[in-house]
Amino acid sequence: MFIKQVILHRLVMRLKNPFSTSFGTFQDKDFFVVEVVDQHGIQGFGESVAFPTPWYTEETVETSAHVMESFLIPLIFQTPLTHPDQVSECFQPVRRNNMAKAAIEGAVWDLFAKKDGVSLAKAIGGTKQKIDVGVSIGIQSSITELLHTIDHHVQEGYKRVKLKIKPSWDTQMLTEVRKHFPKLPLMVDANSAYTLKEIDHLKQLDMFDLQMIEQPLAHDDFIDHARLQSQLVTPICLDESIHTFSNAKTAIALGSCQIINIKLGRVGGITEAKKIHDYCASHSIPVWCGGMLEAGVGRAHSLALASLPQFIFPGDTSASNRYWEKDIIQPEVTMKNGMVQLPEEAGIGYPIDWQALEKYRIDKKVWNNTKN
């Protein structure tokens, strides 16, 4: 598998609605579609998920661009590849920068699956044909608006609702939600908005019959999460804390959580995600696939990942029209009865809609491999 060319397409797409978390609000998604081309002209596609500001991890759109252009693309040109698992090995000289790595590695995995004539899900060992999906709802302007939004998505058929929370938007809001939706599968995501000093307050969340509380405490604090989990009935799910296979082993050994959210961009790509998945399966830790407000290419990669057997809870891989007026794939990702049917076509299974991609594209850079 000789990578002859790498193309970075930089796009800006506007979300249908602003998305708010404990860190802030944004509406425009600035990202890269990575295209890799082999010596036979076969194309593979990946997508970057870093945000413009370093609120989720230390990476940003600009740092991802720098790392891909200055380090990762030269490395991928220097490395003879027989399997995509080798990509993470060749990227080892570059520390962290997992979102940049995942974008390129994802494109190589798509290319590999297309060359083998199999779906990406099958190429990585997936066992599911349909993926249960939930929906993530940001902090709303009012509880009335939130209830309306939840009802809309329940009517659409989503199997689970995730609500963003913060200290001023939690117990009162959840009381009202449970009054209106007493049996709805519900989880909350704090994005590290709390500290252990608020343990008594956080213990109140047990009364709401939640599937999980995602990342209540600091992104780098396994000890305090273990202390909090020992005081809660509700399972803690770690998200921002899990960047590597080693992080997952640490969290499980310390009892910091009972569930792990695996995001391709956060952990550096499919190869590392599979390692985490397999280790969690061997320790009976459920996993699920979180979302990063991906466009179609990234959404397709997440769906393939969620086909692995230990992905027990519905993911955040909602239909394309949940976020975008027009996605960059054709057909778009659709949801029926709370499930997405995985495509059977080779690779990610969703061809690029080049007209849409070019509409959103603000920059394009091409690198040619001159070594062969």
Buried (B, 14 or more C-beta within 10 A) or exposed (E): BEBBBBBBBBBBBEBEEEBBBBBEEBEEBBBBBBBBBBEEEBBBBBBBBBBBEEBBBEBBBEBBBEBBBEBBBBBBBEBEBEEBBBBBEBBEEBEBBBBBBBBBBBBBBBBBBBBEEBBBBBBBEBEBEBBBBBBBBBBBEEBEEBBEBBEEBBEBBBBBBBBBBBBEBBBEBBEEBBEEBEEBBBBBBBBBBBBBEBBEEBBEBEEBBBBBBBBBBBBEBBEBBBBBBEEBEBBBBBBBBBBBBEBBBBBBEBBBBBBBBBBBBBBBBBBBBBBBBBBBBEEEBBBBBBBBBBBBBBBBBBBBBBBBEBBEBBBBBBBBBBBBEBBBBBEBBEBEEBBBEBBEBBBBBBBBBEEBBEEBBEEBBEBEBEEE
